[in-house]
Every structure is written in C-alpha cells, then in structure tokens.
C-alpha cells in the first residue's frame, strides 16, 4: 500500500509550473493548442513546424498561451495519442524528498490502523506483551515452531523480498539514464499498466490459488515476477520493439506476478 501511494503521488500533475530542461523531441500537438517555446535567453527557438508537429531542440521551457489551461499541456504520440502533463519529478527530481516524507506519514498512519486490530495472544507470550522488542520475537518463534509450512513459506518469501528490494533502487536509474524515459512515462508503466494489471489479474490469481498448494503457487508467482527485471534489462538490447514499449511489456508481466504475490500476502 505504501509503495502504491508513493507511485501515485509521483504521478500527480504539477499545476502552473514552468518546465525547463534540455531536450530534443518531436511533439505531436493537439490541433488548436497554442505552444510557445522559449530558450534560456527568452528567444523562441523552433526547428520545424510542419502541420501539427513541432520539433524543439536546446535548453528550453514550454508553456501554453494564457488563454489555455494553466497546466503544461503537450500532446505526445506514444503507443497511440496520449496526453501527458508535466509531473513533479520531471520538473525537479529532487522533489522525491518531500514525497518520501508524505509517504512515511501514510505508512505511520497505516501501522497505527493495524495496531487497533484485536488478536488472540497465546498464553506463553502474554507476559512479553508489554515489551515492544521482545514480544514480536517470541510471538514469531512460537508461530514458526507450531506452523512449519508457514516457516518454509516465510523463508521463500524473504528470499524473494531481498531480490525484489535490491532491484528497486536500480530501475529508476536504468530507465532514466539509459533509456531516457521521463518520470511521467515511468509512472504510466507503474500505475496505469502494473497496478491496474494487478487489480485485473488478482481474481484469476485467487481462483488459481484455491487449486494449488500455497507453496507451489508462491513459487510460480515468484518465477513470473523474475521475468520483470529480465525484460526491463533486455529492452535496451533488443531491436524488435521500441525500448519504452518493451519496458511496458515488462510492467505487464510484473502485474501478473505481483497479483499472485498479493494473494500470497
């Protein structure tokens, strides 16, 4: 949940922001939209403007005319016509700091909500209830001793978790620095494709979960999820599809594997 909130927060559009960056891009603009392109010196610099396409190149900021919406609004052709607005991290990637602070607050509130759940505590651990450190350790040991299948499940889950968490910090650097993706494009993959896919495939994953041994089901989920970083990595080497489209396929595979992982939770 905390990860989903973080991704959603980074996908929110920035209102009334002047976007400055160095780029070379061909944009397909919405007919009738007034586009003004400025470089650092305030001079308009447009390389080509043929029909509805405008090519810009240099250190520039983009903004629409005063009679248009206050949001930066550019139509980009990418896997069909898709409207993309300037996002917080595209404007300034260092804004991840306040976003993490906001996510941390949500995570803390989530823990407080979970703390209100009433549970039956075994007799042998009631004496340790008052200690914030010892109590969870004793409760965990008690559960592992009396539930061996759960112990093996947790061992597998921790191995998967270590691998998955090690991949997470590398992915944004790879997508931004190697593939040249914007945080807007990344958020489309993570929100619109990945987590929408999780919601779509979760009922099917739940049905399959009823038919299989939980450990086998977990293993299959982790194997499918393992193709996610593999496909992301192969996107820069293959010549069949556009690398960004190949990345989106990777996010689609992620949604299938993560649907099984969520059912495991």
LUMTI-976534 format. One line per field, with one value per residue: residue number from 1; x, y, z of N, C-alpha, C in turn. Coordinates in steps of 0.2 Angstrom, whole numbers, plus 5000, padded with zeros to 4 digits. Each point is the difference from the previous one (the first is absolute). Layout:
residues N
nr: c(NUM  ...)
n.x: c(X  ...)
n.y: c(Y  ...)
n.z: c(Z  ...)
ca.x: c(X  ...)
ca.y: c(Y  ...)
ca.z: c(Z  ...)
c.x: c(X  ...)
c.y: c(Y  ...)
c.z: c(Z  ...)
end
This chain:
residues 265
nr: c(1  2  3  4  5  6  7  8  9  10  11  12  13  14  15  16  17  18  19  20  21  22  23  24  25  26  27  28  29  30  31  32  33  34  35  36  37  38  39  40  41  42  43  44  45  46  47  48  49  50  51  52  53  54  55  56  57  58  59  60  61  62  63  64  65  66  67  68  69  70  71  72  73  74  75  76  77  78  79  80  81  82  83  84  85  86  87  88  89  90  91  92  93  94  95  96  97  98  99  100  101  102  103  104  105  106  107  108  109  110  111  112  113  114  115  116  117  118  119  120  121  122  123  124  125  126  127  128  129  130  131  132  133  134  135  136  137  138  139  140  141  142  143  144  145  146  147  148  149  150  151  152  153  154  155  156  157  158  159  160  161  162  163  164  165  166  167  168  169  170  171  172  173  174  175  176  177  178  179  180  181  182  183  184  185  186  187  188  189  190  191  192  193  194  195  196  197  198  199  200  201  202  203  204  205  206  207  208  209  210  211  212  213  214  215  216  217  218  219  220  221  222  223  224  225  226  227  228  229  230  231  232  233  234  235  236  237  238  239  240  241  242  243  244  245  246  247  248  249  250  251  252  253  254  255  256  257  258  259  260  261  262  263  264  265)
n.x: c(5004  5006  5003  4994  5000  5006  4999  4994  5004  5004  4993  5000  4996  5005  4996  5000  5004  5005  5000  5006  5002  5005  4997  4999  4995  4997  4996  4995  4998  4996  4996  5002  5005  5000  5005  5003  5005  5003  5006  5006  5002  4995  5005  4995  5000  4998  5003  4994  4996  4999  4995  4998  5006  5003  5006  5002  5005  5002  5003  4994  4995  4996  4995  4994  4997  4999  4997  5005  5000  5000  4998  5007  4999  5003  4999  5001  5003  4997  5001  4999  4995  5004  4996  5005  4999  5003  5004  4999  5001  4996  4996  5001  5004  5003  4995  5005  5003  4996  5000  5007  5000  4997  5003  5005  4997  4999  5007  5001  4996  5003  5006  4998  4997  5005  5003  4995  5003  4995  5005  4999  5003  5005  4998  5005  4996  4995  5004  5001  4993  5003  5004  5002  5005  4999  4994  5002  5006  4997  4996  5005  5005  4995  4999  5007  5001  4994  5003  5003  4994  4997  5004  4998  4994  5001  5003  4996  4996  5004  5001  4993  4998  5005  4998  4993  5002  5005  4995  4996  5006  5001  4994  4998  5006  4998  4994  5003  5005  4998  4994  5002  4997  4995  5000  4997  5004  5005  4997  5000  5006  5001  4997  5000  5006  5005  4997  4998  5006  5003  4997  5002  5006  4999  4994  5004  5005  4994  4997  5006  5000  4993  5002  5005  5006  4999  5005  4997  4994  5003  5003  4994  4997  5005  4998  4994  5000  5003  4995  4997  5005  4999  4993  5000  5004  4996  4997  5006  4999  4994  4999  4996  5000  4996  5006  4997  4998  5006  5002  4996  5003  5006  4997  4998  5006  5002  4995  5002  5007  4999  4995  5004  5005  4996  4998  5006  5000)
n.y: c(4994  5000  4995  4998  5002  4998  4995  5000  5002  4996  4998  5004  5003  5003  5004  5004  4995  5004  4996  4999  4998  4996  5001  4994  5002  4995  5005  4996  5006  5001  4998  5006  4996  5005  4999  5002  5001  5000  5003  4999  5002  4996  4997  5001  4994  5000  4994  4997  5002  4994  5003  4994  4999  5000  5001  4998  5005  4999  5005  4997  5004  4996  5004  4999  5003  5006  5000  4996  4993  5001  4994  4998  5001  4995  5000  4994  4998  4996  4994  5004  5004  5003  5002  5004  5001  5006  4996  5000  4994  5001  5004  4996  4996  5006  5001  4995  5005  5005  4997  4999  5006  5002  4996  5002  5006  4998  4998  5005  5004  4997  5001  5007  5000  4997  5005  5002  4996  4997  4997  4993  5002  4995  4995  4997  5004  4999  4997  4999  5001  5001  4996  5006  4997  4998  5003  5004  5000  5001  5005  5003  4999  5002  5005  5002  5000  5003  5004  4993  4998  5004  4996  4995  5002  5002  4994  4997  5003  4998  4994  4999  5002  4997  4995  5001  5000  4995  4998  5002  5001  4995  4998  5005  4999  4994  5000  5004  4997  4994  5000  5005  4995  5003  5003  5004  4998  5000  5005  5001  4998  5004  5006  5002  4998  5001  5006  5003  4997  5002  5005  5000  4998  5004  5002  5000  5005  5003  4999  5001  5004  4999  5000  5004  4996  5003  4995  4996  5002  5000  4994  4998  5003  4998  4994  5001  5002  4995  4999  5003  5000  4994  5001  5003  4995  4995  5005  5001  4993  4999  4997  4996  5002  5006  5002  5006  4998  4998  5006  5003  4996  5002  5006  4998  4997  5006  5003  4996  5000  5007  4998  4995  5004  5005  4995  5000  5007)
n.z: c(5000  5004  4997  5000  5007  5001  4997  5004  5006  4997  5000  5005  4996  4997  5004  4994  4998  5000  4995  5003  4994  5000  4994  4996  4998  4997  5000  5001  4998  5005  4995  4999  5003  5004  4996  5006  4997  5006  4998  5003  4994  5000  4995  4996  5001  4994  5000  5002  4996  4999  4998  5003  4996  5006  4998  5006  5001  5006  5004  5001  5000  5001  4997  5002  4995  5001  4993  5001  5002  5007  4999  5000  4993  4999  4994  5002  4994  5003  4996  4995  4999  5004  5004  5000  5007  5001  5002  5007  4999  4995  5004  5005  4998  5003  4997  4998  5003  4999  4994  5002  5002  4994  4997  5003  5000  4993  4999  5004  4996  4995  5002  5001  4993  4998  5004  4997  4996  5002  5003  4999  5006  4998  5005  4996  4996  5004  5003  4993  5001  5006  4998  4998  5003  5006  5001  4995  5003  5006  4998  4996  5005  5004  4996  5000  5007  5000  4995  4999  4997  5005  5004  4996  5000  5007  5000  4996  5004  5005  4997  4998  5006  5002  4995  5002  5006  4998  4996  5005  5003  4996  5001  5004  5002  4999  5002  5004  5003  4999  5002  5005  5004  4999  5006  4995  4996  5005  5002  4994  5000  5005  4998  4994  4999  5004  5003  4994  4998  5005  5000  4994  5002  5005  4997  4994  5003  5003  4994  4997  5005  4999  4994  5002  5002  5006  5002  4996  5002  5006  4999  4997  5005  5004  4997  5000  5007  5000  4995  5005  5005  4999  5000  5006  5002  4998  5003  5003  5000  5001  4994  5004  5006  5000  5003  4999  4994  4999  5003  4996  4995  5002  5000  4994  4999  5003  4996  4995  5001  5000  4996  4998  5001  4997  4996  5000  5000)
ca.x: c(4996  5004  5003  4995  4999  5006  4999  4995  5002  5005  4997  4995  5002  5002  4996  5003  5007  5004  5004  5006  5004  5003  4997  4999  4994  4995  4994  4994  4996  4993  4998  4997  5003  5006  5007  5006  5006  5004  5006  5002  5000  4993  4998  4996  5005  4996  5003  4995  4993  4996  4993  4999  5006  5005  5006  5003  5007  5004  4997  4994  4995  4993  4994  4994  4997  4996  4993  5000  5000  5006  5004  5003  4995  5003  4997  5006  4998  5003  4995  4993  5001  5000  5001  5005  5002  5006  5000  5004  5007  5003  5002  5005  5001  5002  4993  4998  5001  4994  4995  5001  4998  4992  4999  5002  4994  4995  5002  5000  4993  4998  5001  4996  4994  5001  5001  4993  4997  5000  5002  5001  5007  5001  5002  5007  5003  4996  5005  5004  4996  5001  5006  4999  5005  5000  4994  5000  5005  4998  4994  5002  5002  4994  4996  5004  5000  4994  4997  5005  4999  5001  5007  5003  4997  5004  5007  4999  4998  5006  5005  4997  5000  5007  5001  4996  5002  5006  4999  4996  5004  5004  4996  4999  5006  5000  4995  5001  5007  5002  4995  4998  4993  4998  4996  4994  4999  5000  4994  4995  5001  5000  4993  4995  5001  5002  4996  4993  5000  5000  4992  4996  5002  4999  4995  5002  5005  4997  4997  5005  5003  4996  5002  5007  5003  5002  5007  5001  4998  5005  5006  4998  5000  5007  5004  4997  5002  5008  5000  4999  5006  5003  4998  5002  5007  5001  4997  5005  5004  4996  4999  4993  4995  5003  5002  4995  4995  5002  5000  4993  4999  5003  4995  4994  5002  5000  4994  4998  5003  4999  4993  5001  5003  4995  4996  5004  5000)
ca.y: c(5006  5006  5000  5002  5007  5003  5000  5004  5007  5002  5000  5006  5006  5007  5006  5006  5000  5001  4994  5002  4994  4999  4994  5000  4996  5002  5000  5001  5004  5000  5006  5005  5002  5005  4998  5005  4997  5005  4997  5003  5007  5003  5001  4994  4996  4995  4998  4998  5000  4997  4998  5000  4998  5005  4997  5005  4997  5004  5001  5004  4999  5000  5002  5002  5007  5002  4998  4992  4998  5002  4995  4998  4995  4998  4993  4996  4994  4994  4995  5004  5007  5000  5007  4999  5007  5000  4997  5002  4997  5003  5007  5000  4993  5000  5000  4994  5000  5001  4994  4994  5002  4999  4993  4998  5002  4995  4993  5001  4999  4993  4996  5001  4996  4992  4998  5000  4993  4995  4994  4995  4998  4994  5001  5000  5006  5005  5003  5004  5005  5007  5002  5001  4997  4993  4997  4997  4995  4993  4998  4997  4994  4995  4998  4995  4993  4997  5000  5000  5003  5007  5002  4999  5005  5006  5000  5001  5007  5005  5000  5004  5007  5003  5001  5005  5007  5002  5002  5006  5006  5000  5001  5007  5002  4996  5003  5007  5002  4996  5000  5007  5001  5005  4997  4999  4993  4995  5000  4997  4993  4997  5001  4999  4993  4995  4999  4998  4993  4996  5000  4996  4993  4997  4994  4994  4997  4997  4994  4996  4999  4995  4993  4998  5001  5007  5001  4999  5006  5006  4999  5002  5007  5002  4998  5005  5007  5000  5003  5008  5003  4997  5004  5007  5000  4998  5005  5004  4996  4997  5005  4998  5005  5006  4998  5002  4995  4994  5001  4999  4993  4998  5002  4996  4994  5001  5000  4993  4997  5003  4998  4994  5002  5003  4994  4996  5004)
ca.z: c(5000  5001  4993  4995  5001  4998  4993  4998  5001  4995  4993  5001  4996  5004  4997  5000  5001  4994  5000  4997  4999  4993  4997  4993  5000  4995  5003  4996  5005  4999  4996  5003  5006  4999  5003  4999  5002  5002  5002  5006  4999  4999  4993  4997  4996  4997  4994  4994  5001  4994  5002  5007  5004  5001  5002  5004  5001  5004  5007  4999  5004  4996  5003  4995  5000  5006  4999  5001  5006  5003  5000  4994  4997  4993  4998  4998  4997  5003  5000  5000  5003  5007  5003  5006  5003  5004  5007  5005  4999  4993  5001  5004  5003  5007  5004  5003  5007  5003  4999  5004  5007  5000  5000  5007  5004  4999  5003  5007  5002  4999  5006  5006  4999  5001  5007  5004  4998  5006  4999  5006  5001  5004  5007  5002  4998  5003  5005  4997  4996  5002  4997  4992  4996  5002  4998  4993  4999  5003  4996  4994  5002  5002  4994  4995  5003  4999  4994  4995  4993  5000  5001  4993  4996  5001  4997  4993  4999  5002  4995  4995  5002  4999  4993  4997  5003  4997  4994  5000  5000  4994  4994  4998  4997  4994  4996  4999  4997  4995  4995  4999  5002  5005  5005  4998  4996  5005  5004  4996  5000  5007  5003  4995  4997  5006  5006  4997  4998  5006  5001  4995  5000  5007  5000  4997  5004  5005  4997  4999  5006  5003  4997  5001  5006  5001  4998  4993  4997  5001  4996  4994  5000  5001  4993  4995  5002  4998  4993  5000  4999  4994  4994  5000  4998  4992  4995  4997  4996  4994  4994  4997  5002  5003  5007  5005  5000  5003  5007  5002  5000  5006  5005  5000  5003  5007  5003  5001  5005  5006  5002  5004  5006  5005  5003  5005  5006)
c.x: c(5004  5003  4995  4998  5006  4999  4995  5001  5005  4997  4995  5003  5002  4996  5004  5007  5003  5006  5006  5005  5004  4998  5000  4994  4995  4993  4994  4995  4993  4998  4996  5004  5006  5006  5005  5006  5006  5007  5002  5000  4993  4998  4997  5005  4996  5003  4996  4993  4996  4993  5000  5006  5005  5006  5004  5007  5004  4998  4994  4995  4993  4995  4995  4998  4996  4993  4999  5000  5007  5005  5004  4997  5003  4997  5006  4997  5005  4995  4993  5001  4998  5001  5005  5001  5006  4999  5005  5008  5003  5002  5006  5001  5001  4993  4998  5001  4994  4995  5001  4998  4992  4999  5002  4994  4994  5001  4999  4992  4997  5002  4996  4993  5001  5000  4993  4997  5001  5002  5001  5007  5000  5002  5007  5003  4997  5005  5005  4997  5002  5007  5000  5005  5000  4994  4999  5004  4997  4993  5002  5003  4995  4997  5004  5000  4994  4997  5006  4999  5001  5007  5004  4998  5003  5007  5000  4998  5005  5005  4998  5001  5007  5002  4997  5002  5006  4999  4997  5004  5003  4995  4999  5007  5001  4995  5001  5007  5001  4994  4997  4992  4999  4996  4993  4999  5001  4994  4994  5001  4999  4992  4995  5000  5001  4995  4993  5000  4999  4992  4997  5002  4999  4994  5002  5005  4997  4997  5005  5003  4996  5002  5006  5002  5003  5007  5001  4997  5004  5006  4998  5000  5006  5004  4997  5003  5008  5001  5000  5007  5004  4998  5002  5007  5001  4997  5005  5004  4996  4998  4993  4995  5003  5002  4994  4994  5002  5000  4992  4997  5002  4996  4994  5001  5001  4993  4997  5003  4998  4993  5001  5003  4995  4995  5004  5000  4994)
c.y: c(5006  5001  5003  5008  5004  5001  5005  5007  5002  5001  5006  5006  5006  5005  5006  5000  5001  4995  5002  4994  5000  4994  5002  4996  5002  4999  5000  5004  5000  5006  5006  5002  5005  4998  5005  4996  5005  4997  5005  5008  5003  5000  4993  4996  4993  4997  4998  5001  4998  4998  5000  4998  5006  4997  5006  4997  5006  5000  5004  4999  5000  5002  5002  5007  5001  4998  4993  4999  5002  4994  4999  4995  4998  4993  4996  4994  4994  4995  5002  5007  5000  5007  4999  5007  4999  4998  5002  4998  5002  5007  5000  4993  5000  5001  4993  5000  5002  4995  4994  5002  4999  4993  4997  5001  4995  4994  5000  4999  4993  4995  5001  4997  4993  4999  5000  4993  4996  4993  4996  4999  4994  5002  5001  5007  5006  5004  5005  5005  5007  5002  5001  4996  4992  4997  4998  4994  4993  4998  4996  4993  4995  4998  4995  4993  4996  4999  5000  5002  5007  5002  4999  5005  5007  5000  5002  5007  5005  5000  5004  5007  5003  5001  5006  5007  5002  5003  5007  5006  5001  5002  5007  5002  4997  5004  5007  5001  4996  5000  5007  5001  5006  4997  5000  4994  4995  4999  4997  4992  4997  5000  4997  4992  4995  4999  4999  4993  4996  5000  4996  4992  4997  4995  4994  4996  4997  4993  4995  4998  4995  4993  4998  5000  5007  5001  4999  5007  5006  4999  5003  5008  5003  5000  5005  5007  5000  5002  5007  5003  4997  5004  5007  5001  4999  5006  5004  4996  4998  5006  4999  5006  5006  4998  5002  4995  4994  5000  4999  4993  4997  5002  4995  4993  5001  5000  4992  4997  5003  4999  4994  5002  5003  4995  4996  5004  4998)
c.z: c(5000  4993  4995  5001  4997  4992  4997  5001  4995  4993  5000  4996  5004  4996  5000  5000  4993  4999  4995  5000  4993  4997  4992  4999  4994  5004  4995  5004  4998  4995  5004  5006  4998  5004  4999  5003  5001  5002  5006  4999  4998  4993  4998  4995  4998  4994  4994  5003  4994  5002  5008  5004  5001  5003  5004  5002  5004  5007  5000  5006  4996  5005  4995  5001  5006  5000  5001  5007  5003  5001  4994  4997  4993  4998  4997  4997  5003  5002  4999  5002  5007  5003  5006  5002  5004  5007  5004  4999  4994  5001  5005  5004  5007  5004  5003  5008  5003  4998  5004  5007  5001  5000  5007  5004  4999  5003  5007  5002  4998  5006  5006  4999  5001  5008  5003  4999  5007  4998  5006  5001  5004  5007  5001  4998  5003  5005  4996  4996  5001  4997  4992  4996  5001  4997  4993  4999  5003  4996  4994  5001  5001  4993  4995  5003  4999  4993  4995  4993  5000  5000  4993  4996  5001  4998  4993  4999  5001  4994  4994  5002  5000  4993  4997  5003  4998  4993  4999  5000  4993  4994  4998  4997  4993  4995  4998  4996  4994  4994  4998  5001  5005  5006  4999  4996  5005  5004  4996  5000  5007  5002  4995  4998  5006  5005  4997  4998  5007  5002  4995  5001  5007  5001  4997  5005  5006  4999  5000  5007  5004  4997  5001  5007  5001  4998  4993  4997  5002  4995  4993  4999  5000  4993  4995  5001  4998  4993  5000  4999  4993  4993  5000  4998  4992  4996  4997  4994  4994  4995  4997  5001  5003  5007  5005  5000  5003  5007  5003  5000  5007  5006  5000  5003  5007  5003  5001  5006  5007  5002  5004  5006  5005  5002  5005  5006  5004)
end
